[in-house]
Amino acid sequence: MKILMVCLGNICRSPLAEGILRSKLVKLIPNILIDSAGTIGMHAGQAPDHRSISVALNHGIDISKQHARKFSIEDFEHFDVIFAMDNSNKKDILSLARSKSDQQKVHLFLEYAGIEGTKEVPDPYYGGQKEFEEVYLLIDKASELTALKITLSV
């Protein structure tokens, strides 16, 4: 199985989601591939935001070696599931879809996980460490539920 996590710039939310979900699934499904991308390319090649790296390390996950990249049409071919962090990202991804099959791969991450209430992972970029911690905890909860759904379906 191949999973892609997508946010706007691929430096805050999606790198965290990639690292957290990988930490939960790699022991259960050794051949799983989890990657991340952004709907814009302005941070391509950059490491995740230092606050994302810091909050992940505080929870025992190292995302410092990740590099941002832009989502591409070819991602529809390479990935089985594409998780968008918010509705704007989902809309941008779906605008590139070439078929119903491409569209069916795209899901809001929190909605897929079954998180009650909010369906979007808030962007912590303009916040501080507190917002990054809150986003980490939300993604961690969604990753736990998603990992369970995925392992039951494999």
C-alpha positions in Angstrom: 0.0 0.0 0.0 1.2 3.5 -0.8 -0.2 6.6 1.0 0.4 10.3 0.3 -0.2 13.0 2.9 -0.8 16.5 1.4 -1.0 20.0 2.8 -0.3 23.4 1.3 3.5 23.8 1.5 4.6 20.4 2.7 6.6 21.8 5.6 4.2 21.7 8.6 1.2 19.3 8.6 1.9 16.7 5.9 5.5 16.0 7.1 4.1 15.4 10.6 1.4 13.2 9.2 3.9 11.2 7.1 6.2 10.7 10.1 3.4 9.9 12.6 1.5 7.5 10.3 4.7 5.8 9.3 5.7 5.3 12.9 2.3 3.5 13.5 2.2 1.4 10.4 5.8 0.3 9.5 5.8 -2.3 12.3 2.5 -3.7 11.2 2.9 -3.5 7.4 6.7 -3.5 6.7 6.3 -2.8 2.9 4.1 0.2 3.3 5.1 3.4 1.6 4.1 6.8 3.1 5.2 10.1 1.6 4.0 13.7 1.7 3.7 16.6 -0.7 2.3 20.1 -0.9 -0.2 21.7 -3.3 2.2 24.5 -3.9 5.9 24.2 -4.7 7.4 27.2 -3.0 9.1 25.1 -0.4 10.3 22.3 -2.7 13.6 20.8 -1.5 13.3 22.4 2.0 13.3 20.4 5.3 10.1 20.6 7.4 9.5 23.7 9.5 11.8 23.6 12.5 8.7 23.6 14.8 7.3 20.5 13.1 10.7 18.8 13.5 10.9 19.9 17.2 7.4 18.7 18.1 7.9 15.4 16.3 11.3 14.8 18.1 9.6 15.6 21.4 7.3 12.6 20.6 10.2 10.4 19.5 9.8 10.8 15.7 12.5 12.2 13.5 11.2 14.0 10.3 14.3 16.1 9.8 15.4 14.2 6.7 12.2 14.8 4.8 12.2 17.3 1.9 9.2 19.2 0.6 7.9 18.5 -2.9 5.0 19.6 -4.9 2.0 17.3 -5.6 2.0 16.2 -9.2 -0.5 14.4 -11.5 1.8 11.4 -11.5 1.0 11.0 -7.8 -2.4 9.6 -8.8 -0.6 6.7 -10.5 1.9 6.1 -7.6 -0.4 6.2 -4.6 -3.4 4.1 -3.5 -4.7 6.7 -1.0 -4.2 10.5 -0.9 -5.0 12.3 2.3 -5.6 16.0 2.2 -5.2 18.0 5.4 -8.0 20.5 4.6 -10.7 21.2 2.1 -8.6 23.7 0.2 -5.9 21.1 -0.4 -8.5 18.5 -1.3 -10.0 20.8 -3.9 -6.6 21.6 -5.4 -5.8 17.9 -5.6 -9.1 17.0 -7.2 -8.7 19.8 -9.8 -5.8 17.7 -11.2 -7.7 14.4 -11.2 -8.0 12.9 -14.6 -10.6 10.3 -13.8 -13.2 9.0 -11.3 -10.5 6.5 -10.1 -8.1 9.5 -9.3 -10.9 11.2 -7.5 -11.8 8.2 -5.4 -8.2 8.1 -4.0 -8.6 11.5 -2.3 -9.9 11.9 1.2 -9.8 14.4 4.0 -7.5 12.8 6.5 -9.6 13.6 9.7 -12.8 12.6 8.0 -11.3 9.2 6.8 -10.1 8.6 10.3 -13.5 9.2 11.8 -12.5 12.2 14.0 -15.6 13.8 15.4 -16.1 17.6 15.0 -13.5 19.3 12.8 -12.7 17.7 9.4 -9.6 19.8 8.8 -6.2 19.8 10.3 -5.5 23.5 11.1 -2.4 25.0 9.6 -0.1 25.9 12.5 2.4 27.9 10.3 1.5 31.4 11.7 1.2 30.1 15.3 3.7 29.0 17.9 4.9 25.8 19.5 1.5 25.4 21.2 -0.3 25.3 17.8 2.2 22.8 16.5 1.7 20.6 19.6 -2.1 20.7 19.1 -1.7 19.8 15.4 0.6 16.9 16.4 -1.9 15.5 18.8 -4.7 15.8 16.3 -2.7 14.1 13.6 -1.5 11.4 16.1 -5.1 10.6 17.0 -6.2 10.4 13.3 -3.1 8.3 12.5 -3.9 5.8 15.2 -7.5 5.4 13.8 -6.3 5.3 10.2 -3.6 2.7 11.0 -6.3 0.5 12.6 -8.6 0.9 9.5 -5.7 0.2 7.1 -4.4 -2.9 9.0 -7.9 -4.3 9.1 -8.3 -3.9 5.4 -5.0 -5.5 4.4 
